[in-house]
Amino acid sequence: MSINMVISEKTIDQVVNHQFDSANDALNTNDTIEISGFGKFLFNKKKAITQYNKLLQMKQAYENTLADPDVTDKKKHSTQLRLNTALTDIKTLKPKMHESKTDI
């Protein structure tokens, strides 16, 4: 497409990235979005609740591992990275489920 219209690949890449970044931002405040030519995307609350509960269990397991004095430094570092990822995912999902933010 860019060859026939003499549009640089960089310009097309920037436009596409902007569209998907905007769509991602819109999903933070809306349950559905529609992108022309790509379709409609829905936020599945049932799956989010299941995933949220799974993340809470993982968070607890990681905290228990970090509290264990017999764990090696390598394992602690790896577990801390996984815990940080789980906490980020929890913070992302929680507002979408319209729950209080007090237990994070």
C-alpha positions in Angstrom: 0.0 0.0 0.0 2.7 2.5 0.9 4.6 1.9 -2.4 1.6 2.7 -4.5 0.7 5.8 -2.5 4.3 6.9 -1.9 3.8 6.9 1.9 6.8 6.0 4.0 6.8 2.9 6.0 7.7 4.9 9.1 4.5 7.1 8.7 2.3 4.1 8.3 3.9 2.4 11.4 3.3 5.6 13.5 -0.3 5.8 12.5 -1.0 2.1 13.2 0.9 2.3 16.6 -1.1 5.4 17.5 -4.4 3.7 16.7 -3.6 0.7 18.8 -2.2 2.8 21.7 -5.4 4.8 21.7 -7.5 1.6 21.6 -5.5 0.3 24.6 -6.1 3.5 26.5 -9.8 3.4 25.7 -10.1 -0.1 27.1 -9.0 1.2 30.5 -12.2 3.2 30.7 -14.6 1.3 28.5 -15.8 -2.3 28.3 -16.0 -2.3 24.5 -14.2 -0.6 21.6 -14.6 -0.9 17.9 -11.7 -0.3 15.4 -12.9 0.2 11.9 -11.7 -2.6 9.7 -10.5 -4.8 12.7 -13.8 -5.4 14.6 -15.2 -5.0 18.0 -13.3 -5.8 21.2 -15.0 -6.7 24.4 -13.8 -6.8 28.0 -14.9 -10.1 29.5 -15.7 -9.5 33.2 -16.2 -13.1 34.1 -12.7 -14.0 32.8 -11.3 -11.0 34.5 -12.6 -12.0 37.9 -11.2 -15.5 37.4 -7.8 -14.1 36.4 -7.9 -11.5 39.2 -8.5 -14.3 41.8 -5.7 -16.3 40.3 -3.3 -13.3 40.5 -4.2 -12.8 44.1 -3.2 -16.5 44.8 0.0 -16.0 42.9 0.8 -12.8 44.8 0.3 -14.6 48.1 2.5 -17.5 47.0 5.2 -15.2 45.9 5.1 -13.3 49.2 5.4 -16.6 51.0 8.4 -17.6 49.0 10.1 -14.2 49.6 9.5 -14.6 53.4 11.2 -18.0 53.5 14.7 -17.5 54.9 16.0 -20.6 53.1 15.4 -19.3 49.6 18.5 -18.5 47.5 19.2 -14.9 46.2 18.6 -16.0 42.6 15.2 -17.4 43.5 14.3 -14.3 45.5 15.2 -12.1 42.6 13.2 -14.2 40.2 10.2 -14.3 42.6 10.4 -10.5 43.1 10.2 -9.9 39.4 7.2 -12.2 39.1 5.5 -10.5 42.1 6.0 -7.1 40.5 4.4 -8.4 37.3 1.5 -9.9 39.2 1.0 -6.6 41.1 0.9 -4.6 37.9 -1.7 -7.0 36.4 -3.8 -6.7 39.6 -3.7 -2.9 39.4 -4.7 -3.1 35.8 -7.7 -5.4 36.3 -9.1 -4.1 39.6 -10.5 -0.8 38.3 -12.2 -2.6 35.4 -14.1 -4.8 37.8 -15.4 -1.8 39.7 -14.2 -3.0 43.1 -12.6 -1.0 45.9 -8.9 -0.4 45.7 -8.1 -0.9 49.4 -6.7 -4.4 49.4 -3.7 -3.8 47.1 
